[in-house]
Amino acid sequence: MLKEILKHPDPGHDPTMIAWPLIKLGMSYDLAGDRDRALEYYNRVFQMENGAGAQFVADKLLEDPIEPKDPFIGY
């Protein structure tokens, strides 16, 4: 479903619907052990004009991958 949302972006009206799915996809790849693919998604947040605050999380996740028991997974 996240990939479907990203197929029809509307950054001018709702950047949250783009930035946060990118974070979630990156986290999914990190948890699956595909760090390179995760980094691609985190970096896409920085390419947005308005990252809706997700750039702060992306910055953290660029430094340290998410861990399976990280409480942020639930958000």
N, C-alpha and C positions, 0 to 999 in steps of 0.2 A: 504494500500500500504506500509506503514512503516513496518508492521509486515512481509511482503514479503521480503523486503530488508534485514531485520534481519535474515531471514532464510538462506541467502547465504552471510555471512560476508566475507570480504576480508580485514582484518585489516592491513595487510602488505602493501597493495597498496593504500588503500583509507579508513583510519580510520574515516574520516568525515562522510562517508556513514553509519557508525554504531553509532558513538557517538551522533550525532545530532538527528537522529531518536529516540534514547533512551530518550533524553531530551524532544522532542516533545510528545512522548507517556506519559512520566511522567507528563508533563504539562496538557495533556488532562485528565488524571486521577485526577489531582488536581482540575481542573475546574469542573469535574463531582462530586467532593466531596469524592473521594476515595483516601485519603491521604496515606494510607498504601501501596496501589498499586503504587502510584506515587513515593514513596520513594524507592521501589524496582528498578524502572527504573533509578532513579538518581544514586543510589548506583552502578548499573551495569557499569556506566561510569568510576568509580574509579577502577574497576576490569580490565579495558583495559590497555594494555601496552602503547598505544598512544591514549589519549582521544581527540586529535585534538582541544584542547582549551575548549572543552565542560565541562571539570572538574571544571572550574571556575564558570560556570553557574550552574552546578549541586550543587556545594558547597553553592551557594546563595539560591537555591531552597530547599535544605535540611533544611535550617534555616527558610525560609519564603515561603509558597506556593504562586504560581502565582495567581494574582487576575484577574477577568474578564476584567478589563479595562487597564491592564498592556500593555504598548506599545511593549514589547518584544514578545507578542503573534504573531505579524505580521511577525516575522523573521523566 
